C-alpha cells in the first residue's frame, strides 16, 4: 500500500540552508548536502529545495548543488524557486533533480504546465501554490507571498491539475511559520477537488499536526523548522503516525 | 561495460556511481556493451522519438541475451506501445502500457513490492520492501510479471524474462534497497 510521505523543505540562499536553522549537533550546519544526508539517515521520504533568492533577484538555481545532492542522496528531491524558463527546468532535471516545482510563473503563464509536463513527464512536474485565507476565501498569492492575485485557490488547483501537474505543493501563508498545525481545511478542500497527489505545507510543529494533515487527505506533509531544529525526527513522527493507523515507510 | 542509456532527462548519476556504467546514446557503444540499463524519465512519445536512432541496436543486443535492466519508462519501452502517446516501444514483450484509472494519478511515493518469482536483482532484499514510484502508466500482467504492487488493486511492478529485467519503480531513488538492486544487477552474468 502506498505510504504517506514525510518531506523536509530546505530553503537555500547563496548555496546555504537558511530559515529557522538551529543545528547544535551537526558540523557545517548550513550545508544543504550535509543536512540532506542527515535527513536521509533519519528516514526522511523526500526532500524539497527552494532557492529563495531566485525569485527576488531573478537568479538561476545553482546547478552544482543539485548535482552534488543527486550524487550523494538516494531518495527523491524536488527543486524550485523562481523558475520560468523551460530550458532551466530541463537542466535541473538533467542535473539530477527528480521533480521541479513552479509557482509564480505557472500562475502568470499556465500553458507552461503543459509544455513542461509533455517534456519531462507529468509525474516530475509539481505546481507550488501559496494560499492565504483572506476576506472569507482562499486566494492565490505569488512572488513569495507578496502579491494577491485574487484567484481562488481551489480553482487554480483544478486548472493546474487539468494542465498536467503531477503533484500540488500547497502552502498556507496563514499557518506557515506558526508551528501550530497545517491548514487542514484548505488541504481538504483541494484534495476533494483534484485527483493528483497533494502535499500539505506550512505550520507543522508536532507529530499530531502530520496526523491531521493525512486525515484531511494529504498524500505528503512538508515541514522545515521542526526538522531543522531537531525537535522531531522523521522516525519519531512516523512511529506516532503508525500507532494512529497511518501507513508509513519505516 | 554497462551502457546506461542517456535520453536527456533523468538522474543518472546514482546509477553511474553504483554500477560503474557508462552514460551513452552512441549505437556503437551500446552494441559493444555487455549490459544495458535504461532509466527512463519523460513521456512515452518523447522517449520513443529519442531512441529512434538506437532502436534497432537496442533490440538486437537485448535479444542477444545480455542482461538488461529497464527502469520506469525503460521497462515500459520493452512493450509494443502505450496509451500515453504515439510511438513504438521495443516490442520485446507484447502488450500495451495502460493508464491508471479511477485512482489518484500519478502513483507517487513509497510503495511495497511483492516478489512473484526468483529474480536475482532482488537478492538479499526482504519481500514487501518499499521502493519509490513516480508514474501514471503501468505494464500489462503477463507471464513475465515478476513483482506486484498494491495501488487500489495489484499491478505489475516488475518483470523478468531470462536476462531481461524491468522495474516500474526507481531503484536509484529508493535508498539502500534500491542501491542493492543496482549492485545485484551489476554482478549478474
Interface residues (C-beta under 8 A of the other chain):
Chain A: X1 X2 X3 X4 X5 X40 X45 X46 X67 X70 X71 X74 X75 X76 X90 X93 X94 X96 X97 X98 X99 X117 X118 X119 X120 X121 X122 X123 X124 X166 X167 X195 X196 X197 X219 X220 X249
Chain B: X8 X9 X10 X11 X12 X13 X14 X17 X41 X42 X43 X46 X104 X105 X106 X107 X108 X109 X110 X111 X112 X130 X132 X133 X134 X135 X136 X150 X151 X170 X172 X173 X174 X175 X176 X178 X179
